[in-house]
Amino acid sequence: MKCPYCGSENVEAVKSWEMPKKGYMVTHYRCKNCGGRFNYYVGKGKRFVLRTRLKR
């Protein structure tokens, strides 16, 4: 997994949860390099990242 902010692979999973009505499994990550936070969604044959916050 790469950070969408800085491209670093030094990220850690903070927590995971399921969205059964939407059909997704979500994992919240934090980048140890820049502090950026983002969610990784998997389900319905799709995988995508949504940025949530860049630590300043």
Buried (B, 14 or more C-beta within 10 A) or exposed (E): BEBBBBEBEEBEEEEEEEEEEEEBEBBBBBBEEBBBBBBBBEBEEEEEBEEEEBEE
